[in-house]
Amino acid sequence: MKSEQYSLMHKNETVHWYFRAKYSIVLSILDRLNLQGANLIDFGCGCGRMMQLLSHYGTVTGVDMSGEAIGYCREIGVQGTLVQCSIERLSFEGVYDAAVALDVLEHIEDDARAAKNVFRALKPGASCIFTVPAFQSLWSEHDENLMHRRRYYRQGLILVLESAGFSIEYCSYINFWLFIPIFLVRFFCRLLGVNRSAALENSLPAKPLNSLLYHLFSSERGFIRRKLRLPFGISIIALCTRSR
């Protein structure tokens, strides 16, 4: 990510509707995995908020290739081990009981190799939650600022994860309710040649709107709890298991 994106993430991660809702969805899945006292790892830990939330379950390691991100983790007092390294170069072997890799694979040139390294880091039977941005047609200035290399379709993500050795327990599009408005904003910004979509999406909305957007996105926990697949969305979430 560009440097200013880490600053925005650090500033907004605990209050912005997108981060709060995404993390609540991830935690709703982890809560069903019986992880008390577990050894967990956050691949692409960013500024550290997810690491703080994961510490509720056990000990946490955070990995990020950005020294700036690691610095923000230390600034907020994250409890756990921090490793500055690209996931493509990790060599952990069968160490962790569970993992998250939230909006990480899209940043990595060799996403297949990164997924294999995540797989290798887990113990047999361990689970990992992945999220990635969905639909190349949604590509915008926001993706460029975050230095994404691609957006995914559901079947494309499944192929990458299964090729790495994972068994797919659940995989669905998420952020379904907001797909149409976000699509329209990005479409018209491209059509008019106006680079405003990233500014709109990065900014913290007024409290009533921020709360509404949070409740819309986080309401999708109900679909996920019942393992229902949403037909489209801004992102994709996958729960995977290392079965061997």
N, C-alpha and C positions, 0 to 999 in steps of 0.2 A: 504494500500500500504506500501511497505517497505520504510524506511526513505529516502533512496537515490532517490527514485522515486519522492517524493515531491520536492526535490532539483532540479531534472531534469525538472519537470513540471514548477516550478517557473522560471527556467532559460529560458525555450524554449516556454512557453505558448503563447507569443505574436509574435513569429517568425516562429515556426515550422509549416510546411505545414499542418500536421494533425489537430492540434488545430485550426488554422486559418480557414481551410476549414469547419471543423465541426461546428464551431461557426457561420460562414457565412450562412450555411444551416439552422441552428436553427433560426437565426435572420430573415431569409427570410420567415419563417413560422410565427414567432411572428409578423412581420410587417403587416400581413394580419388580425390580430386579434383585432385591434382597442384598444390598451392597454394604451393610453396616460393617465397618472395620476393613473395608476393601482398600486395595492399592490401585489408584486411578491415575490416568494421564489425560491431559488436555493438549491435543495436537493443534498448534496454531492458537496459543492461549491469549494472544492479543494483549490487552491492557489489564487482564487479570480478574475481571468480574466473575467469569464462569469458574475459575479456580476457587474463588472464595465460596461460591455456592456448592461446588463439589466437595469441599472440605467437611461438609456435613456428614458425608458417607465414610470418610477415612482419610488416608494420606494421599496427597496429590502432587504429581509432577506436571510442570508446564513447559511446553516446547514451543519456541518461536524463533524464526530466523532473524527477526529484527531486534537489534540492541535497544532501540527506542521503546519497543513494546515491553521488553524485559525490564527496562528502567521504570516504566509506569507500574508494572507489577510490584516492583520493590517499593515504589512511592506509596501505594495504597496498603502496603503491609501484608501482602499475600503470604500465607503460611504454606510452605511446601518447597520442593526443589525446582529450580528454574534452569533450563538448558537452552542456550542459544545455538540453534542448529536448524538446517533445512531438513524437512521430513525425508527428502530424497536420500539423505546421507546418514540417517539414523541406523544404528546397529543393535537396538535392544532385542533381546530374545526371550520370549515367554515370561515376561515380568509382571504384567498388569492384569487385574481382575475385570477392569472395564475402562472404556476410553470414550472420549468425544473428539470429533474433528469437525468443527462448526465453521462452514464457509472457508474451507482451506484448499480443497483439491483444485478449485478453479484458478488458484494462484500459481499452480505448479506445472511446469512444462511437461514433465513425465508423471502424470497423475496415476498411471498404472503402477509405476515403481513406488510412488508414495503410498498407495493403498496396500501394496505388498509389505512395506515396512511397518505400517500400522498393524497389519495382520500378524507379522512376526513378533511384534512387541507384546501381544496378548497371550495369556495362558489359554490352553484348550478349554472351550466352554465359555470363554469370556465374551462380552458384548461390546460393540462400538456403535455410537450414533454419529452418523454423517449428516451434514446439511450442505447443500450447494445451491447456487442460483439457477433458476429454470428458464428455458426458452431463449434461444439466440435472438428471436425477434424482439425481445425486451432489452437488447443491448443498448446502452446509453452512456452518456458522459460519466455517470455514476460508476459504471464498470471500469471505465478508463482511469478514473481517479483511484479506484481500489486496485488497479493493476491486475484485473482479471484477464485470464487467457481464453476463457470460454464460459458459456452457460450450458446447462445440460438438459436433455430430455430424460424422462424416468428410465426408459429402457437402456439408454446409453450409460447412465450411472450404474444400473444393475450389472451391465456387462463388465464395467471396470471393477466393481467390487467382487463379483463372482470369479473373475479371472485372477484376482488376488487370493482367492481361496475361501472367501466368506460365504456363509449361508445367509440368505436374506430372509429375515423374520417379518419385516414390514417395510414397504416403501411407497410413499405417496407424495404428491404435490401438497404444499401447504401455503398459507397466506392466500387462500382461495377468495375470500370475500373482497379483498382489495385488488385483485388482479385487474379487473376492468378499469377502475380509475387510474391505477398506475400505468397500465398499458396506454390509456388515452393520453395521459400527461407526456409520456415518453414519445408516443407517436407524433403528437402535435409539435413538441419541441424539435423533433427531427425535421418534420415537414416545414416548419417555419425557420429552421436554422438558428434556433434560440437555445443557448446552453443554460437552461434554467432548471432542468429536471434534477440534477445533482444537488443544487442549492435547496430546492424544495424538499427533497428527501432527507438531506442531512440536518436541516433545521429542526429545532424542537418546537412542535406546535403549541398553541395556547393550551392551558391545562384541560379544559373541557374536551377539545378535539383530541389531545394526546390520550386522555382517558378512554374516549370512544374507540379510537383506533386500537388501543391495547385490548379492550374487551372484545372487539371484533376478531382480531387475530388469535388471541388466547382461547377464544371459544372453540377453536378447532381441536382442543384437547379431547372433547367429547367424541369426535370422529375417530381420533387416533386411539382412544381407549377401546373403542369397539372394532378397531382394525379396519375401518372403512377407508377406501381410497378416494381421494378427491380428484376430479377429472383434470384440473389445471390449477396453477397457482404461481406465485412469484418465486418460490423456492421448492426444493425437494428435501424430504427427510427420509433417512433409511436407518433401520435398526438391524444390525448384522451380528452374526455369531461366528467365532472361530471354533469350528466343530471338530478340529483335529489338532 
